[in-house]
Each structure stands twice: as C-alpha cells, then as structure tokens.
Amino acid sequence: MARPLLLSCEAVSMAYGSRSLFDDLSFGLFEGDQAGLVGPNGSGKSTLLKILAGDTAPDRGSRSLRGGLRVGYVPQDPVFSAGRTVEDVLTAAIARVDEEDRPGRVAQALGRAGFANGRAEVDTLSGGWKKRLAIARELAAAPDILLMDEPTNHLDVEGILWLEDVLTERARAFLVVSHDRYFLEHVATRMLELNRIYPRGLFEADGRYSEFLVRRDEFLRGQASYQGALANTVRREIEWLRRGAKARSTKAKGRIKEAGRLIEALEDSRARAAGGTAGIDFTASQRRTRRLLVARGVTKSLGGRRLVTNLDLVITPGTRVGLIGPNGSGKTTLLDVLAGALPPDAGEIERADGLRVVRFAQERGGVDPTQSLRRALAPEGDAVTWQGRSVHVHSWAKRFLFQLEQLELPVGRLSGGEQARVHIARLMREPADLLILDEPTNDLDIPTLEVLEESLAEFDGGLVLVTHDRFMLERVSTVIVALDGRGGVETFADYTQWESSHAAVAPPRRPAQEVVPERARSRPPRLGYLEQREWDGMERAILDAERAVDACQSEVDDPAIASDPAALQQRYAALEAARADVDRLYARWAELEAKQG
C-alpha cells in the first residue's frame, strides 16, 4: 500500500545569475520518511530546503503541501531576536497553544533539549547551544514535517547523540541535510543525493547511508558502461557521416537526425560525469626535530571556571590529536594555549625552535566577503606559490572545484562549503610543522571531507584537530584528548575507546518514548498527601501516556486503513488526544514542581 504523500516539489528549477543549481527537479516526502539529503557544495541543497519550507519561491515549478500539515524548518545558521531568553524563544514557538498549557510545553521542551536554565540570555549561548535551541524551538511547535539544514554543525558529540535520540519523536516525516556520515547512518532510512551527474539531477535509495553508497556505486558503474557503449555508437555514426552520407532518402535523413541526438546524449553524459573532488594537500615543512611541542602540567581557567587541569601532551611529526569535549568545555581555549595565543595559568609548553604553526579557526575570519574569489585565492597576483612552484590562479581554483566564471564573484555569495574551501586553499599555501584545525569540516560536502581526511592522515607534521565528525576522528586521530567541561582531561587511544568508556559511565539513554526529565524524579518536599501520591506516580503516568502515543501512531501507520478516510480520521483524532494527554501530564508535573518554592 502506497504511503501518503505529505510534501513535494514538481519540476522545480533554480538559478543564481547565469549559474543553474538544478532543473526540473521532482521528488516528495511521504508519511514515515526519515530522509537524508547529500550533494556537492553549491549543488543547491540549502536552497531546495528553503523551497520545501516555503521560504523561497523557485524560478519554475511548484511546491505542494498536504492540507492542514505544519512544516518545521531549522536553517543552517539560525537567527534569534536580541535580548531574548531561552524560555522567550520557546514560548513564542508555541503561540498557538492555549495559554494555560504553555508552561508545561515549555518545561517539556527545556527538559528534552537539556537546558538547565530557561532564563539564560540567548546571546550568551555557545554556537552549539544555539543550535540546540533552534531544534528545540521547532520540535516544541510539534511539526508534521521537519526540515533541517546541517543540524550537527556546532553541536558537540554529546549534542549529536542527543539529536539522534529526539529526531524521530514527533515529526511524521523529516528531511535532513548533513555531511556527518555517522549521523546519517544512524538516523536516515532513505537517502537522496542532489547532483548534476545524475540524469534527473537526483539519486534516491531506500536504506541506511551505507546501503546508499553501495547502490550509488552500482548505478555509477552502470552509467560508465552506458557512456562507453554510447561513445562507440557515436564513433560509428560519425564515421558514417564523414564518408559522405547522402540525405536524399527518408531513411538517411532519419539516421542523420538520430546521429545528432546520440552526439548530444554523449556530451550530456560526459558533462554530468565531469564532477570531481577538491585537491587538498597540506605541505609539511620537513622539519627533522622529533619533538614539535611538549605540554607539561598545563592548567587553564577562563572567566573563573577551570577548563584544563594538568595536561601532559607530546606532539611529534605524525602525532594527530583529536580534541573532544562538550560545547563550552574549553576546546578552542586550549587550542589558543597550544598555539601560543594565550598563556597557561600553570605548567609549561615547550615548542621547537622556529615552530611553524598553521591554524584554521572556527570563525574563518580574514576574508573580506566583498572580495572577489580571484583575490581571495591569489592575493598577490594571478599565481600562488605552492610546494615551491608557481601555480596559476585558474589551476588553483579548479583544484578546489571552482568554475572559472566564479572567479569574479564576491566570496560572500559563495555557499558555506565553498567558503570553507577558500580558507583551506589559503592554509595550504603555508608550509607547517603543526596544523591546528578548529572545526574544519563544517559545511564541507562528503567528497571534500574524504579528501581532507586523506590529506590529514598523510600529513607528515603534527596535528591537533577539533571536529564533531566522528568518522574523521576515528580515521585520522592517533590519540584522543577528552575534556569533561569541569577541568578534567583524559587520554584515549582512539575515538572508539572514548565512546566505550563514555557509554560505561553515562546513564543509559532511554528509548525516545521513555524520555522523562531528570527533575521529575526528585521528590518535592512541600506537597499535600494527595499531591504527593500523584507525584509518586507521575513518572509511570508519563511513560504510559507516551507508550499510548506510540500505539496510536502505529494504528495510524497501518496501511490497511489508508484507503478508509473515516477510519483514518478517527485514528488521527485518537493520536492527537494521546499527545494532548502527554502534554497535560507534563504541565501538571511543572505545577507540582513549582510548589517546591
């Protein structure tokens, strides 16, 4: 039985200036879809999400939304009004909810998102907590369809694990743009790739990300075989034409017309297959010194809070340190200390004489957004010096997958991933003993990530890497240094060892239907006898109510009633009633908790 179509786009086309992003693109999101969308930087993924969200109109084509459904949209860089608190943001998101129900809904959203202080000013939050708030804001409004653009950017590993847990709680379908391969493997059951190498501009495959890779490889091998056979046919037709084909007969005219069609088809196939990957290759300085940097007993506090205590670390050529920890734990501050931009409070750092450090900052400053791509890539003329030789800016641009017609574009008009490639291109020109990279993977597409991983793994110098990309941490790092956010530091052989250790000490994560705020488990001391009994049973009541929601959802998803509108309407009504019961219980929980004073 076919699943109901919730949201779709039909024959949409979009271009910026003379550059076409996609043409005649059609696809839909169906009931129960957990879809991931990937594609090269600049292919139009963010633009397509804005079209689906209703924020941007396509140049041609249309967008269709099933009546009565609500769409939630988390942009890549969420914006909040100045001077608002976390509670203000969440309350505004549920403005259509009855006023008496709002405190419970806000308490529920705060608990699920892990906010300890709803009165915190949004302006004071880190990038990771702002991203959590943007996600919580959309989930609080209970959307039927959730669209998310790079939701793992700026989240720490803990935040990504949280997002994996909550993503499927409410929405009947979601589409997420992401380059985090572990994340896609865990949350997506349908994959789409937006790429001009495909005849329709889009490749789709049901299954996990790993299954998508297998099916895509099979498709591309088939395309290569098709192109080879087509090339042979075109070659024969060209030889026939060159022999002096006479167009006097109807048959000959038809063959000439068909030869022209085949030549166009081959050119189109070759143009689609002309994709590439960025040529990233960091240059080590070939220093022979065995010890590049030695940290002994390094301790650092900031703003009165201890971030690092007694860190011992030795970095030699070939040492690749993966630095992880919760948002706000001090990772960027520690990078400043290692790079020499900040002094340690205690301990010492010994650096090799003349140590050349190349640093990639998370903020990616230093490039004027009004500057042309040409000047950003080659500030001093029409060539750059790389590995001791001169490279023309045209070749340098092509190495990073830029088209020559983009060279006069302002950098600010490039996509986030394209701007990230500009920064990497600037860093590559500098020979380094030690690379210090703070979230270099944000906005990079998967092919570029793979090339970056290869380059870092082969880099002969030392490396300190902060990234939320667990796949890159596992592949590149030779040691993991983990900050706990309270000043503690631990060292692990690899990411897998850290994950196993973390799972052993962390409380087990409940299934999505059993998420109950931790605060609901402490007994308030100021309740009457009946209220105390109600409080004692609150956790069980909430769990039972959420199980009832799951049962109603299963009944709604039953394909046997998809063709019976009356039965479907009744089951949706039961589902909404079950959800309302959960919300009522959370609101009551908030009331009882408030009596603690």
N, C-alpha and C positions, 0 to 999 in steps of 0.2 A: 504494500500500500504506500503510495507516494506521501511524503511528508508535506505539511502545509508550507507554502512559500510566505515568508514574513517581509523580506526587504529585497529589492532587486534594482539593477540598473540595466537599461536596454539600449544597446548601440551608442554608448556614450563616447564622446571624443573630447580631448582637452589638449590645448597647446599654450605655450608661453612664447609670445612673439612668433618667430618662424620655427620654433622647436616644438615638435609634436611629442606629447607624453604617451598617449595611447589613442587608438582609433577603433570605433565600432566595437567597443568592449561591452560584453553582456555576461552577467552572472547573477546568482541570487543566494540569499541566506535562508535556510529552511529551519523549521522547528527542530530544536535539539542540536543545531550545528555548533561545534566548538572548533572554529576555523582559525588557522594561522596564515598570514599573508607575508610573503618574502619577495624580494626582487632587487635588482641593482640600484645603487644610489642614483637618484634622478629619474627613475622609471615612472614616478607618479604615485607611489603608494599613499603618501600623506594626502595628496590631492584627491585620490579616489576615496579615501576615508571621509574627507570633508564633503564630497558629493553625496556619499551614502548617509552622512549625518544631516544633510540638508543645509549645511553652512555655505556651500559653494555650488553654483549652477554650472553644469557642463556647457561646452561650446555647442555640442549637438547631443541628441539622445535624451533620455528621461530616466528619472528615478521614481520607483514606486514603493509605497509603504502600505502594508495591510492596515485597514481601518482600525482605529482605536488603540494601536500599539505605540509605545513610547520608546524612543531611542536615546540611550546614554552615550556620550562621547567624551573620551579623555584624550586631549591633544598631547602632542609630544612635549610642548612647553606650556603647561597650564598657567593661567593668569588669575590672580586674586586681587580684589579691591584692597587698597591700602588701609591700614588701621583696623582690620577685621580680626576677630579671634577665630579659633578653630570651630567653636560652637556656633558663631555667627554664620560661617560658611555652610555648615551642615543644616542649620535651621532654615537658611534661605533656599537650600536644595529641596526642602520638603514643604514649601509654602502652601502647596495644595492640600496638605494633610490637615485634618481638624486640629485646632489649636491645643485642645486638651491632650491629644495624642503625641504632640511633637516632642515633649521632654523624654518620653520613653524611646521614641525613634532615634533621637539624638544620642541618648545613652547607649542604645544598641550599636549605633554606628561608631561611637567612640571606642566601645569595648572591642568590637570586631577589628577595628583598624589599629588597636594597640596604643591609643593616645591616653596618657596618664593625666594630662591637664587640658581640659577643653577650653580653658580661659587663656591659653597661650596665644600670643600675637602671631599671626601667620607670617608677618615679616621677619620674625626671629627664627623661623624653622629652617632646617637644612634643606638642600635640594631633594634629598631622599624622603624627608617627612612631608614636604610639599607635594611630592608625587603621591605619597600615601593618602594625603588629604584629598587630592583630586580624584583618586579612585574611590575613596570612601564617599565623597560628595555624590558621585554618580550612582553608586550602589544604594545609598540612602534613599534615592528617588525611585528605587525599585523598577529599573527599566526592563522592558521586554527584550530589547536587543542592546547589547553593549559593544561599542566600537572603541578600541584602544590603540593609540599610536606610540610605539616604543615604551610600554609601561615599565619595563625593567630599568630604563635609563635612570641613573642616580639612586636607585634602590641598592642597598647592601644585600649580601647573600641572605641574611635573615628576612629582609623585606621581600625578596623574590620568593622565598619559601612560603611566606605569609600569603602573597598574591596567588601562588599556585593553589593554596587551600581555599581561598574565598572566591576565586574567579567564577566558579560554576554554581554558586549558592542560589542566585536569584534569577539571572537572565535566562530567558528561554533559548537564546542563541547569542554567540559572541564571535567577533572577528577581531583578531589582534595582529598588528604589525610588529614584528620583532626580529632581531638578529641574534637573539640568545638561543642557541641550539638546544641546550639542556631544557630551557623553559618550554620551547616548542614541543620537544619530545614528551614532556610531562603533561601539557595541557591540551594540545591540539589533537583532534581525531579526524581532521580534514585539512589538507594543505593546498594553498594556491600560490603560484608564482607569477608575478606580473613582469613580463619580459618580452621584448620585441623579437626574440629569436624564435618564438612560437607563432605558428600561422594565425591563430586567433588573438595573439598578444597575451594569452593567459594559459597556464597549465594547471590542471587540477588533479588531485589524487586523494582518495579516502585513506585513512590510516594515520599512523604516527609520522613524525618527521623523518625517522629512519626509513620507513616504508616509502615515503615520498621520494627520498633520494634514489632508492632502487628503481622506482618506476620512471622517474625523470631520466635516469641514465639509460634505461631501456628505450625510452622514447627518442632521446637524442641520438642513440646509436642507429635507430631506425631512420631518423631524419638524415643522418650521414650517408646511410646506404641509399636512401631515396635520391639524395643530391648527386651521389656518384652515378647512379643509373640515369638520372635526368641529364647529367653532363655528357654521358656517352650518346644519348639520343640526340641532344642538341648538336654535338660534334658531327654526327652523321647528316643531320639536316643542313648544317652549314656547308658541308662538303657538296651536298646535292645542289644547294643554291649556287655555290661557286662554279659548278660545272655548267652553269648557264640554263637553269630551269626555265622553261617556257611557260608563261602564264596564260596561254591561249585556251586551254581546256578548263572546264569547271573543276575537274579533279586536281589539276595543277594549282589552280587558284586556292583551293581548299588547303592543299598541302603547304603552300607558302604562308597562308594565314596561320595554320597550326604551328609552323616553324617559328613564326614571330611570337606566338603565345608561349611556346616552350622556352624560348630565349628569355622572355620576361619572367617566367616562373623560376628559371635558374638564377637569374640576377636577384630576384626577391629572396630566394632561399639562401643565397650566399650572403646577402645583406643582413638577413636575420642571424646568420651563424657567425657574424663578424664581431661578436661580443668578446670581451677579454677580461683580464684581471690586472689590477694595478701592480706595477713592478716595484715593490718595496724592498729595499736592501740597505740596512743601516751599515755604515762603514766604521769598523773598529780602527783605532789608531795604531794597532800592532805593538802596543807597549809590552815590554818583557817583564815588568815588575809583577811579582806574584801576588802581592797584597795591594789592592787598589784602595780599600777603605776598611778600617778596623774601628768598631764601636765598642767601648768598654764601660759598662755600668751606666749607660746613658739614661737619664731621667729627665722628663719634661712635663711641666704643668702649664696650663693656659687658662686665664680667667679664674684662677683659684681652684681649678679642677685638675687632678692628676691624670695624665694621659698615658705616659710610658714610665715604667719603673725598671731600672737595672737591666737595660737591653745590652746584650753582648752579641755582636754580629761581625763576621769576617766575610768580605766580598773580594773574590779573586776573579781573574778572567774566566768566564764560563759559569760563574755563580749567577743564578737567576732567582731572585727573591720575589715571591708572591706575597703581597701585604694585604691582609684582610681584616675586617672588623666592622662592627655596626656603624651606621651613619653617626657622625659626631664623636667617634672614638679616638680621633686624632691621627688618622692615616696621612692626611695632607700635611699636618703639622710635622709629623715625623719625617716626611719627605723633605720639608724645608730644613729640618735639622741635619739630615744626611747630606743635603746639597750645600749646606753652609749658609743658607739664608737666615737661619735662626740658630742661636747658641743653645746647647743643652743646659739645663739647670744644674745638673751634676753629671759626673763621668766625663769621658773624653772621646773625641773622634780623631783618629789619625788618618790622614789622606796621603796618598803617594805624591811625590813632588810633581808639580805641573799637571795634576789630575784634570783631565778634560771631561766635564760633565755636560751632557745634553739632556734638557728637561722638556717634557710635554706636560703642560698644565691643563687641568680640567677645564678652566675657563677659556682656554685657547685665545688668549689676548695677543696683541701685537700685530694684527692685520686690520687695516682700515677697511670697513665694509664698503666704502665708496671707491676703493682702489680696484683697478682692473685685475682680472685673473692673470694677465700677462705680467704685470708689475709685481703681483704677489709671488709668482713663481720665479721670476728673474728680476730682482730689484735693481740690478746694476747694468742692464742692457738686454740683449737678445740671446744671451747664453748664460749658463751656470757652470760652475766648476764642480765636478763630482768624481771622486776617486782619482784625482789628479788630472782629469781631462775635461775639455770644454764640450758641453752638450747644448745644442741649440734649443731655445725655448719651445719650439714646435715638438721636437722629440721628447723633451722633458714633460710637456703637457700630455702627450699621448701615453707616456709611461704611466701616468696616473689617470688614464681613461677619460681625459678631457678632449672634446672636439675642438678643432681649430677655430670654429666660429664662436666658441665660448670665450676666447682669449680676451675680447674687449668687454665682456660682461663685468659689472661690479661684483666683487666677492659676496656682498650681501644678498645677491639674487640667486646664489647657488644653494642647493639643498644642504641640509645639515651634514650628510655624509660626504658631499663634495667639498665642503669647507674643511672637514676633518682631513681629507686627503691633501688639501693645500698645506695644512700645518705639518703633516708628516713629510711632505715634499721639502718643506723648509728645513726640518730637522735633519733629513738625510744628507743635506749638503755639508753638515758639520761632522768631522771625524770625532769619535767619542771613545773614552775609556769606560765611562759609566753612563748608562741610559737610566733616567728616572722618569717613568711614564705614569701619569695620573689619569686614569680612565680614558685611555686612547681609543677604546672600542666603541664609545658612544657614537651612534649614528652610522657606523660603518656597515656596509652590506656584507653578506656572508662570504662571497668570493674574496672580498678585500680582507676580511678577518682571517681567512685561511692563509692568504699570502703574508699578512702581518705575522701570524703565528710562525710560519716557516722562517721568516726573516729573523724574528727574535730568537727562535730555537737555534739558529745557525750563527748568531752574533757572537763574536769572539771576546768581547769585553764583558763587563759586569752589567747587571740589570736589576732594577727594583721596580716592580710593576704593581699598580693598584688597578683592579678591574673587577666588575661584577660578573664577568663572563667565566663561568665555572669550567667550561670546556677549555678555554685558553689557559686558565690557571693549571689545570691538570696536565695539559700538553707541554707548557713552556717551563713551569717553575721547577727548580731543583731543590727548593726549600720554601716552606710556608711560614711566615711570621704572622701570628694572630693577636690582635689587640682585643681586649674584652670590654672596653669602654669605661673601666674602673681603674685603669693604670696597670693592669696585669698584662704580661706578654708571654706567649708560649710559642714554641717552635715545633714544626711537624715536617716529616719527610716529603709529604705531598698533600694535595687537596683531599684525596680520598681518606687519608689518615685523619685529617682535621674533621672531615664530615662524620667519620665513625666516632671520633672522640666527642664531638658536639652532640651527636644523637644519643650517646650513652649518658650524658649529664643533663640534657634538656628534658623537660617533662614531655611525655608522649603527646603528639598533636592529635586532637580529636578529629574524627571524620567531620565533614562540613556540617552535617545535620546535628552534631553534638557540641557545637561551639557555644559555650556559656561563659560570660565574663567572670574573670577570677574574683572580682569583688563580690559576686553573688554568693560566694562560698563562705564568706566571713559572717558571723552572726552579729547583727546589730544588738546592742545591749538595751535599747530603750523601746522595746515593743511590748504590747499587751499580750495576754495569754493566747488569744485567737490569732493575732497577727504573728506571734512567734511560731505558732503551728503552721500558718500559711507560709512563712519564710522558710521553715524547715522543709517544706515540700516544694519550694519554688524551683529548685534545680531540676527535680524529676518532672515537674509540670512542663517546664520549658522544653526539656528533651522530648517528652511525649508529644508536645504540640508540634515540634519540628519534625518528628517522625510522621505525624499526621499530614504535614505538608508534603513530605516525600511520597507518601501513599497516594495522596490526591494527584500529585504530579504524574505518578506512574499511570493512574487511571486516565488522565488527560492525554498522555502519550500513547495510549492503547490504539493501534492502527485500526482495530475493529470498529471503532465509533467515528472514525474520521469522516465518514460519509453520512453521519446522522447528526444534523445540526442541533436538534433539540437535546439529544443526549450530551453532545459536546458542550452546549451552553450550561447544562446542569452541572457537569463536572468542573467546568471553569468556575462556576459560582461556588462550588464546594471548595475549590482550591483557594479562591480569594478569601472565603470565610476562615479557612485554616490559617492562612497567612495573617489575617486580622487578629486571630486568637493569639498567635505568637507575639504580634506587636502589642496586644493588650497585656500579656504577661510581662513583657519587658518594661512596659510603662508602670505596671504595678510594682515590679521589682525596684524601679527607680524611686517610687513613692516610699516604699518601705526603707530603702537605703537612706533616703533623705531624713528619716526620723532619727537617724543616729546623731544628728545635730552637727 
